């Protein structure tokens, strides 16, 4: 099963080890599912984790290492079809584009 973890899920896992988001990251590490990632999703995760570094207790270097780890665990997709504008929030269009690459499930805090 291939899954897209929205940035909100990834950041929530970084902020707290208690909750469903962190459990999903643990399951990814245990190879319980295959995560899908694109360049846009990786860059957004890195940007937000760096911005939230004080809240998470991480440094910017920790954020980069985490995103590098996540990318190493995920299947990397090159987006071939641009669907923009598509969603009410254009900042989420890249998630829809990644989903259009035949990914099974998308997890988000805002769905």
LINHUDA-V317976 format. One record per backbone hydrogen bond with DSSP energy under -1.0 kcal/mol. CO is the residue of the C=O (numbers start at 1). NH is the residue of the N-H. If there is no record, write none. Layout:
<<CO,NH> <CO,NH>>
This chain:
<<1,34> <2,105> <3,36> <4,107> <6,10> <7,11> <8,12> <9,13> <10,14> <11,15> <12,16> <19,23> <20,24> <21,25> <22,26> <23,27> <24,28> <25,29> <26,30> <27,32> <28,31> <34,3> <35,75> <37,77> <38,42> <39,43> <40,44> <41,45> <42,46> <43,47> <44,48> <45,49> <46,50> <47,51> <48,52> <50,53> <52,56> <53,57> <53,58> <59,63> <60,64> <61,65> <62,66> <63,67> <64,68> <65,69> <66,70> <67,71> <68,72> <69,73> <70,74> <75,37> <89,92> <90,93> <92,95> <92,96> <93,97> <94,98> <95,99> <96,100> <98,101> <99,102> <99,103> <105,4> <107,6>>
